[in-house]
């Protein structure tokens, strides 16, 4: 996502790694301006996948570029909001899948039913 947003060209992020740049911009972005559908919602298992989210985000970026009349590689005016929405979607996906894994472990007596924790 950082590469697709051309964050190396962003004045605040030119020397940062992609994930660090997303996190930095997300801090001042508004995650509610864009909503990305969570990946693998139809699967009730503990698997993780981010390829579907990457597709959704890429399509949203293309749409925003068209709306703003800019070419791929230029910085979107809403780049901070995109970063915040992406970071939020990734975090929620990880939380949901990890919670399911913990429930699975409790159900199968892998973790104690009381005070099950993740460290």
Buried (B, 14 or more C-beta within 10 A) or exposed (E): BBEBBBBBEBEEBEEBEBEEBBBBBBEEBEBEEBEBEBBBEEEEEBEBEBEBBBEBBEEBBEEBBEEEEEEEEEBBEBBBBBBBBBBBBBEEBEEBBEEBBBEEBBEEEEBEEEEEEEE
